[in-house]
C-alpha cells in the first residue's frame, strides 16, 4: 500500500507549478503605467517566484496575501464605468473577487461577471483579455488585515444593457461618468481606480481605431 500525505499550502504539485507559471506570465506581460505599478509588478513577481501559495485557501484571509481578479466594465462610447457599492468593503469598486485555488485569473474574471452581474461581455480591445493593471492593496477586515494582489481586467458593455447584480453583496450598482471617478472629500472609490482609468485612457488613445462602438441592445416588446 502506497502512503500519501497532504501537501502544505507552500508546496506545489506539477499542476500547481504550471498554474504559478501562468500567473507569472500574465504579470510579467503587464507594462507598468507609473512608478507605483512598477513597484507592485516587481514585488508581485518576487512573491510568485518565492513559491508561496497564490490563492486564498480559507476564509477570511488565509494566506494573508492572495490573488484577486477585478472586472472593470466600461461603455467606451458613453465614457462610463460600472461600479458596485460593496457592502463589506464600504467602497465603490469594480465587480470581482478571489481567484480560486488553481483557477486561471482570466477564468476567475469571467466567473465573477456571471455570478455578480449576470453578464458575459467581450474583453476591451485595449487589453485583448489580458489584465491591464496590477495592484497590491492592504485590506482592513473585521477580523484580520490582508494583502490583495489584484489583476484588473476590462470588459465592454452598454449602459443600457441588461444587468443582474447580486444585491446580497452590493448596496447599489451604477454607471459612473469616468471623469467623475476621482479621489476627494466624501468619495469612496477603490484607491487605485482613478489610476486604472487613466491607464485605460492612455491605452485607448494609442489604439483609437480599435475602441469599440457598442451596438444598442435589442429589447423585446412588453
Secondary structure as GFF3:
##gff-version 3
##sequence-region A 1 222
A	DSSP	alpha_helix	14	28	.	.	.	ID=ss1
A	DSSP	alpha_helix	35	49	.	.	.	ID=ss2
A	DSSP	beta_strand	65	75	.	.	.	ID=ss3
A	DSSP	beta_strand	80	86	.	.	.	ID=ss4
A	DSSP	beta_strand	91	93	.	.	.	ID=ss5
A	DSSP	beta_strand	95	98	.	.	.	ID=ss6
A	DSSP	alpha_helix	105	112	.	.	.	ID=ss7
A	DSSP	pi_helix	113	117	.	.	.	ID=ss8
A	DSSP	beta_strand	122	123	.	.	.	ID=ss9
A	DSSP	beta_strand	133	140	.	.	.	ID=ss10
A	DSSP	beta_strand	145	156	.	.	.	ID=ss11
A	DSSP	beta_strand	170	177	.	.	.	ID=ss12
A	DSSP	three_ten_helix	178	180	.	.	.	ID=ss13
A	DSSP	alpha_helix	193	206	.	.	.	ID=ss14
A	DSSP	three_ten_helix	208	210	.	.	.	ID=ss15
###
